[in-house]
Amino acid sequence: MTFISVIIPNYNHAPYLDQRIQSVLSQTHPHFELILLDDNSSDNSREIIEGYRNNSKVSHIICNEQNSGSPFLQWRKGIELAKYDWIWIAESDDFASPFFLETAVEVIGNASSPTLFYTDSFTVDETGEPAEEKFSLKKNKQFNTTKWSNSYDNNGIDELNECLKFDCTVNNISAVVFNKSLFMANKQIAGDYVYYGDWAFMISAAFGAGVHYCNDPLNYYRKHSQSHLNKDTSIVTSRHEHFRILRLLWYNDKVTNKKHLLDHFVYNYLSFGLMHDGPKKGWQIIRYYFRVDRSLALKVVMKIAAIILFRIKRPFYVPVKESKK
């Protein structure tokens, strides 16, 4: 029997919260606990959450008295409370097919080692209506591949070098079920990121796990103006986090083709937006690179100088080889 700890970390998502909670309680796989967290919402989220206090599936309800400033700190809180080895972080503005957990358990129930399971996703708008094409179609176009057209199993290191080191191709944490040990081994990441902690976690997990992708779109990712990444994003914080992710990859011997990796990060992340708010903010970002890692920063700055001087242009994504089916 495979038991799952389901964590719903909420912040100001009252319009979507009932649908999210009901989509968890309606799962055809019945063996789970539900942990409800609220990060000091200013809407009526707490009232909605309190309505589920007596539900037999709900093991914890915790409401912060002060906002944590990071959804990834809420992840950590929930995972530390979880009593089971398998985790589903069901973000409060998304929802799922009733067969999501049943499908995941068919894979992870037979896993002999830590596993990262994820599914394809529909993108929907505020009302739940389709907003964009499925993640699989977008990724296949961006990476010039058919990789995500079919389900597959892959070694985590291979997955990393094929695609995950270039972008967070595990697009939405709501579509993921993972072994608790993968997070606990890297839980310090939760305090280091505001925007891209999911990508940093996926990278860290891939170093020690297998990956199973299910091409059934059993997750519904809601795209709306108040979602975490659609709010105003600090260019400075964003560039800082991308530099830390590059460092995470750069110094690991299992990551291949470091020159290509450096080019990709500089052209598509680290140089982007440096002059967005004027040279002062750009220099602030550059100084941060040098303060964190002088050697790597020097490589990055030389690439940035080449972009400016020679107007070099590169594609955003790179082709990946096909995974074994």
N, C-alpha and C positions, 0 to 999 in steps of 0.2 A: 504494500500500500504506500503510495506516494502522497505526502502531505505538503501543502504549500502555505507559506506566510505571505499574505497579500497586504501591501502597504499603500494607502492612499494619502499622499502628502498634499494638503490643500492650502492655497492662499488666494482669497478673493475670487473663487470660482463658483459662487453660489448658483448662478444660472445653469451650471452643468453638473452640479454635484450629485443630485438625486439620480440622474441618468447614469453617471459613473458608478455609484454605489450599487444601484439595481443591476447593472451589467455584470458586476462581480457576484452578487448574491444569486444571480440566475445561471451561474456556470453549471454545466452538466456534470463536471467533476466536483463532488461535494466535500472533498477532504481538504479544507483550508481554514485558516483563521484570518480575520480581517482586522487590521490595525489602522485606525483613523487618526490623522494628525492635522492640526490646523496651526498655521504660522502667524497667529495674531491677525486674522482677517478683519477688515473694516466693514465688510458686508454682512449678510445674515447667514454666513456659512456655519457658524457655531450652532445656531438654532436647528439647521438641517441635520448636522452631525448628531446633535443630542437626540434627535428623533430615532436614532438607531442604537441608542445605548443599551437597550434590553434585548437586542437581537442576539441570538445564541452564537452566531458566527463572529461577533465583534469581541475581540479579546482585550483591546486597549482603545481608549479615546484620550488623546493628550492635546491640549490647546495651549500654545505658548502665550505668555503674558507680554512678550516682546518679540518683534519680528527678527528672525535669525539672519536675514540678509542673503541667504543662499539656499536654494532648494536641495542642494547636495548635503547640507547639514541635516535636513529633515530625512533624507535617505538614510543617513548613518543612524539617526535616532531610531527610526523604524526597524532597521536591520538588527540593531543591538537588542531590541525588544523581541524580535522574532524567535519563536520556539522551534521552528522547522528549518531544515537544511536548504530548502528551495525557496527562492524569493521572486515575487512579482511586484514590481513597483508600478502601480496603476495610477498614472497621473490623473489629477482630479478633473481636468477638462477634456479627457479622452473617454472612449468607451470601447467595449469589446464584444465580439461574437460570443454567444453562450458556449461555443465549442472550443474557445481559446485554451483553457486549462486542460481539457480532455486531450486535445491534440498535443500540447506540450508534454503531458505526462506519458503519452505513448512513446516519446523519445527519451526523456530524462529518467523515466522509470527503469530503463534498461542500460543507462549510462554507467560505465565502469570507472569513470574519472570525471572531474569537474567539467561541466558543459555550459555553454552559452547557447540557448535556444532562442530564435526569434522568427517572426513571421513577416510577411508582406503587410502593407497597410494601405487603407484608403485614406485620402485627405478629405475632410469635410469642413464646412463653414460653421458659423455660430449656430445655425439652425439644424445642423446635422446632415445637410444636403451635400452631395459631392462638390468639391471645390477645385480639385486638380486631378491629374492622372495618378495612378498608384505609384508608390515609391519604386517598385520594381521597374516600371517603364521609364521613369526619370533617370534612375541609375544606369540602366542599360544604355540609354542615349548618351549620358554624360561620360561614361567610361568606354563607350564604343564596344559593347559586348552583349552577350545573351546570358550572362552569368546568373542573373536573378529571375530568369524565365522559368526555372525548374528548382525544385527542392534539392538540397545537397548537404553532404557532410564534408567538413574540411578541418585540417589541422589548424589550430589557432595562429601559428607562426606563418603558415602559408596564406591564410586569410589576411593577416596583417600586411604581408609584403605584396599581395595582389591588389589590395584596395584600401584596407582600413587605415594604413599609415598616411594615405593621401586625403582622406575625408572620413567623417563618421558615417560609414555606410550602414551601420546598425542605427537606423535613422531616429528611432523613437523608443525610449526606455519602456513605454507602455506595451510594446510588442515583444518584450524580452522576459524570459524566465532563466534565472541563473543560480548556480550553487553559492550559498552563503559564504563559503570559504574564499571565493574569488574576490569578494568585496573586503572581507575582514583582513586579508593579507595586504590590502592597499587602502585601508580606510582613511589614511591621512589625506588622501586626494580630496575627500569631501570638504575639508577646510581650506583647500587651496584655490578653489575655482568658484566663480560666480556664473559664468556662461557655459563653459565647455567641459565641465566635470564629467558629463556622460561620455564624451569622446576619450578623455584621459582614462576613465575607468575601463572602457571597452578595450583600449590598447593594453592596459595592465593585465586585464583578464585574459586576453588572447595569448599572452606569453606563457600561460599555464593551463590552457583549456582547449577543448575541441569546440567547434562551432557547428551547429545544425541550423540551417535555414529552411523554413517552410514557406512555399510560395503561395499558400492560401492566405488571402488578405483578411485575417481574423481580428485585426486591430483597426480602430478608427481614430486617426490623429486629427484633432480639431485645430484648425488654423484660424486665429482671430486676433484682434488688435491688442488684447490684454495678455496673450500668451507670453511666456518668459522671454523668448528670443525675439518677439515682435515688439517689445517695449523698447524705449530709447536705450541704445547700447553705448557704453563708454568705449570710444576708440582706444583709449589708453589701456583700460583693463582688458579689452579684447585682444590687443596685440601682446600684452604681457602673458596672457594665457596661451596664446599660440606659440610664443617663444618657449614656454615651459613644456608644452607638448612636443615641440621639436627636440628639446633636450632629452626628454624621456625616450625618444626614438634614437637620437643620434648616438648615445653612449651604450646602446644595447647591441651586442655582437650578433644577435639573431636577425637584426634588421639589415636588409641588403640594399645595395645601390645607394649609398649615402649621398653621393653627388646629385643624383636625380632627386632624392628627397629634399636636399637643401635648396636646389633650384625651385622645386615645387612650392615649398613653404615661403621662400622669399618672394617669388613672383605673385603668389596668390593669397598670402596672408600677411607676412611681416612688413612688406613695403606698402601694402594697400592702406590708404587713408592717412599716411604719415603727415601730409599737409592739409588734412581735412579741416582742421581748425587753426591753421597757421603754423609757422615754423616752430614756435615755442613748444607746442604740444608734440610736434614731431621729434624735437631734440629730447624732450622728456621721455619719449618712448625709446629712442636710441640709447640714452644714458642708462635706462633700465636694463637693456640687453647687456651692456658692458658690466653693470653692477652684478648681474646674476652669473654671467659666464663670459669672461673677456675673450677667450679663445674662439668660442662659437660666435660671439657677437662680431668679431673682426671678419669672419667669413661672411656673415650676413650683410654687414655694411659694405663690403667689397662688391657683393652681388647687387645691392641696392644702387651703388654708384654706377655700376654697369648699365642698369636699367635706365637711369637718368641720363647718362652720357650718350648711350648708343640706342636709346629708345627700343630696347629689346622687348619683344612680345612673345608670350608663350601661351598655349592652351591651358584652360583651367584644370582639366582632368587629363589623365593619361590612360591609354588602353590597358586592360588587365587580361591575363590569360584565363582560359576557362577552368573552373573547378571540376574535379571528378564528380560525376553524378552517382 
